[in-house]
């Protein structure tokens, strides 16, 4: 990991590097595998979501599982402010084929349309 500017929180680039360096892995179902990864769920008005807490001493990060899966598969840092949409509207299905990164206004359009068709 990078030196300097230590704030205790892994960046998105460092999260991707944890997977490219094989400190954490995604299995065939896009579940995170790693000795130090802790998966937890939380409920919100939009349903239940899964988060993972990743560690690379002395840094760590709690991040939505869908964000990790999308970034690891694409190799791209999720743009600031973007959200990850679940095509099947099931926030617990974090398989890459079910995910799409969207600007929040476009994400809202998907949820208003209740369709897996791109509404724009």
Phi and psi in degrees as GROMACS dihedral restraints (atoms count N, CA, C in turn):
[ dihedral_restraints ]
;  ai    aj    ak    al  type     phi  dphi    fc
    3     4     5     6     1   -75.5    20    10
    4     5     6     7     1   151.5    20    10
    6     7     8     9     1   -97.8    20    10
    7     8     9    10     1   159.5    20    10
    9    10    11    12     1    81.6    20    10
   10    11    12    13     1   163.9    20    10
   12    13    14    15     1    47.9    20    10
   13    14    15    16     1    39.3    20    10
   15    16    17    18     1   -69.2    20    10
   16    17    18    19     1   120.0    20    10
   18    19    20    21     1  -123.3    20    10
   19    20    21    22     1     6.0    20    10
   21    22    23    24     1    85.8    20    10
   22    23    24    25     1    -7.6    20    10
   24    25    26    27     1  -115.9    20    10
   25    26    27    28     1   128.5    20    10
   27    28    29    30     1   -66.0    20    10
   28    29    30    31     1   139.1    20    10
   30    31    32    33     1   -81.3    20    10
   31    32    33    34     1   168.4    20    10
   33    34    35    36     1   -61.3    20    10
   34    35    36    37     1   -38.0    20    10
   36    37    38    39     1   -63.7    20    10
   37    38    39    40     1   -39.3    20    10
   39    40    41    42     1   -69.1    20    10
   40    41    42    43     1   -33.6    20    10
   42    43    44    45     1   -62.2    20    10
   43    44    45    46     1   -48.1    20    10
   45    46    47    48     1   -59.8    20    10
   46    47    48    49     1   -42.6    20    10
   48    49    50    51     1   -62.0    20    10
   49    50    51    52     1   -34.8    20    10
   51    52    53    54     1   -57.5    20    10
   52    53    54    55     1   -34.0    20    10
   54    55    56    57     1   -84.3    20    10
   55    56    57    58     1   -39.1    20    10
   57    58    59    60     1   -67.5    20    10
   58    59    60    61     1   -30.3    20    10
   60    61    62    63     1   -83.8    20    10
   61    62    63    64     1     0.3    20    10
   63    64    65    66     1    63.1    20    10
   64    65    66    67     1    28.7    20    10
   66    67    68    69     1   -76.5    20    10
   67    68    69    70     1   -28.1    20    10
   69    70    71    72     1  -131.0    20    10
   70    71    72    73     1   154.7    20    10
   72    73    74    75     1  -132.7    20    10
   73    74    75    76     1   158.9    20    10
   75    76    77    78     1  -108.3    20    10
   76    77    78    79     1   129.7    20    10
   78    79    80    81     1   -82.6    20    10
   79    80    81    82     1  -173.8    20    10
   81    82    83    84     1   -63.7    20    10
   82    83    84    85     1   -22.5    20    10
   84    85    86    87     1   -95.0    20    10
   85    86    87    88     1    11.6    20    10
   87    88    89    90     1    60.6    20    10
   88    89    90    91     1    33.5    20    10
   90    91    92    93     1   -92.5    20    10
   91    92    93    94     1   142.2    20    10
   93    94    95    96     1   -79.9    20    10
   94    95    96    97     1   130.7    20    10
   96    97    98    99     1  -121.2    20    10
   97    98    99   100     1   127.9    20    10
   99   100   101   102     1  -177.1    20    10
  100   101   102   103     1   145.2    20    10
  102   103   104   105     1   -59.8    20    10
  103   104   105   106     1   -34.6    20    10
  105   106   107   108     1  -110.7    20    10
  106   107   108   109     1     9.6    20    10
  108   109   110   111     1   -85.2    20    10
  109   110   111   112     1   131.3    20    10
  111   112   113   114     1  -118.0    20    10
  112   113   114   115     1   118.2    20    10
  114   115   116   117     1   -91.6    20    10
  115   116   117   118     1   135.1    20    10
  117   118   119   120     1  -139.5    20    10
  118   119   120   121     1   161.7    20    10
  120   121   122   123     1  -120.8    20    10
  121   122   123   124     1   153.1    20    10
  123   124   125   126     1  -140.8    20    10
  124   125   126   127     1   155.8    20    10
  126   127   128   129     1  -108.0    20    10
  127   128   129   130     1   143.3    20    10
  129   130   131   132     1  -139.8    20    10
  130   131   132   133     1  -178.2    20    10
  132   133   134   135     1   -63.6    20    10
  133   134   135   136     1   -20.7    20    10
  135   136   137   138     1   -94.0    20    10
  136   137   138   139     1     6.2    20    10
  138   139   140   141     1   113.7    20    10
  139   140   141   142     1  -170.7    20    10
  141   142   143   144     1   -90.5    20    10
  142   143   144   145     1   137.7    20    10
  144   145   146   147     1  -126.7    20    10
  145   146   147   148     1   156.0    20    10
  147   148   149   150     1  -108.7    20    10
  148   149   150   151     1   137.2    20    10
  150   151   152   153     1  -123.0    20    10
  151   152   153   154     1   156.2    20    10
  153   154   155   156     1  -126.6    20    10
  154   155   156   157     1   143.0    20    10
  156   157   158   159     1  -105.3    20    10
  157   158   159   160     1   114.4    20    10
  159   160   161   162     1  -102.7    20    10
  160   161   162   163     1   143.9    20    10
  162   163   164   165     1  -125.0    20    10
  163   164   165   166     1   138.4    20    10
  165   166   167   168     1  -149.0    20    10
  166   167   168   169     1    89.9    20    10
  168   169   170   171     1   -45.7    20    10
  169   170   171   172     1   130.7    20    10
  171   172   173   174     1   -95.3    20    10
  172   173   174   175     1     8.7    20    10
  174   175   176   177     1   -91.9    20    10
  175   176   177   178     1   161.7    20    10
  177   178   179   180     1  -154.6    20    10
  178   179   180   181     1   170.9    20    10
  180   181   182   183     1  -162.0    20    10
  181   182   183   184     1   133.5    20    10
  183   184   185   186     1   -98.0    20    10
  184   185   186   187     1   128.0    20    10
  186   187   188   189     1  -149.3    20    10
  187   188   189   190     1   145.3    20    10
  189   190   191   192     1   -59.4    20    10
  190   191   192   193     1   137.3    20    10
  192   193   194   195     1   -57.6    20    10
  193   194   195   196     1   -39.3    20    10
  195   196   197   198     1   -60.6    20    10
  196   197   198   199     1   -35.9    20    10
  198   199   200   201     1   -67.5    20    10
  199   200   201   202     1   -42.5    20    10
  201   202   203   204     1   -62.4    20    10
  202   203   204   205     1   -48.7    20    10
  204   205   206   207     1   -60.1    20    10
  205   206   207   208     1   -45.9    20    10
  207   208   209   210     1   -62.0    20    10
  208   209   210   211     1   -46.6    20    10
  210   211   212   213     1   -67.3    20    10
  211   212   213   214     1   -39.8    20    10
  213   214   215   216     1   -66.5    20    10
  214   215   216   217     1   -42.2    20    10
  216   217   218   219     1   -69.1    20    10
  217   218   219   220     1   -38.0    20    10
  219   220   221   222     1   -88.5    20    10
  220   221   222   223     1   -24.3    20    10
  222   223   224   225     1    71.9    20    10
  223   224   225   226     1    15.5    20    10
  225   226   227   228     1  -116.0    20    10
  226   227   228   229     1   138.7    20    10
  228   229   230   231     1   -70.8    20    10
  229   230   231   232     1   130.9    20    10
  231   232   233   234     1   -60.7    20    10
  232   233   234   235     1   122.5    20    10
  234   235   236   237     1   -58.6    20    10
  235   236   237   238     1   143.5    20    10
  237   238   239   240     1   -55.0    20    10
  238   239   240   241     1   130.9    20    10
  240   241   242   243     1    88.5    20    10
  241   242   243   244     1   -13.1    20    10
  243   244   245   246     1   -75.7    20    10
  244   245   246   247     1   157.7    20    10
  246   247   248   249     1  -123.7    20    10
  247   248   249   250     1   161.1    20    10
  249   250   251   252     1  -109.3    20    10
  250   251   252   253     1   121.4    20    10
  252   253   254   255     1   -91.3    20    10
  253   254   255   256     1   141.3    20    10
  255   256   257   258     1  -101.8    20    10
  256   257   258   259     1   114.0    20    10
  258   259   260   261     1   -54.2    20    10
  259   260   261   262     1   -38.6    20    10
  261   262   263   264     1   -87.4    20    10
  262   263   264   265     1     7.1    20    10
  264   265   266   267     1    61.8    20    10
  265   266   267   268     1    17.2    20    10
  267   268   269   270     1  -106.7    20    10
  268   269   270   271     1   103.1    20    10
  270   271   272   273     1   -69.1    20    10
  271   272   273   274     1    -2.4    20    10
  273   274   275   276     1   -96.0    20    10
  274   275   276   277     1    -8.5    20    10
  276   277   278   279     1   -93.9    20    10
  277   278   279   280     1    92.9    20    10
  279   280   281   282     1  -101.3    20    10
  280   281   282   283     1    26.8    20    10
  282   283   284   285     1   -71.8    20    10
  283   284   285   286     1   141.5    20    10
  285   286   287   288     1   -54.5    20    10
  286   287   288   289     1   -40.6    20    10
  288   289   290   291     1   -61.7    20    10
  289   290   291   292     1   -15.8    20    10
  291   292   293   294     1   -97.6    20    10
  292   293   294   295     1     1.7    20    10
  294   295   296   297     1  -116.1    20    10
  295   296   297   298     1   147.0    20    10
  297   298   299   300     1  -147.5    20    10
  298   299   300   301     1   127.2    20    10
  300   301   302   303     1   -83.2    20    10
  301   302   303   304     1   130.7    20    10
  303   304   305   306     1  -140.3    20    10
  304   305   306   307     1   152.9    20    10
  306   307   308   309     1   -67.1    20    10
  307   308   309   310     1   144.4    20    10
  309   310   311   312     1   -53.1    20    10
  310   311   312   313     1   -38.6    20    10
  312   313   314   315     1   -65.0    20    10
  313   314   315   316     1   -38.8    20    10
  315   316   317   318     1   -70.0    20    10
  316   317   318   319     1   -35.3    20    10
  318   319   320   321     1   -62.0    20    10
  319   320   321   322     1   -42.6    20    10
  321   322   323   324     1   -59.4    20    10
  322   323   324   325     1   -37.4    20    10
  324   325   326   327     1   -61.2    20    10
  325   326   327   328     1   -41.4    20    10
  327   328   329   330     1   -59.0    20    10
  328   329   330   331     1   -46.1    20    10
  330   331   332   333     1   -71.0    20    10
  331   332   333   334     1   -29.1    20    10
  333   334   335   336     1   -72.4    20    10
  334   335   336   337     1   -33.5    20    10
  336   337   338   339     1   -80.7    20    10
  337   338   339   340     1   -22.4    20    10
  339   340   341   342     1    50.7    20    10
  340   341   342   343     1    40.7    20    10
  342   343   344   345     1  -133.8    20    10
  343   344   345   346     1   156.6    20    10
  345   346   347   348     1   -90.5    20    10
  346   347   348   349     1     3.2    20    10
  348   349   350   351     1   -80.3    20    10
  349   350   351   352     1   143.2    20    10
  351   352   353   354     1   -69.2    20    10
  352   353   354   355     1   118.3    20    10
  354   355   356   357     1   -86.5    20    10
  355   356   357   358     1    18.0    20    10
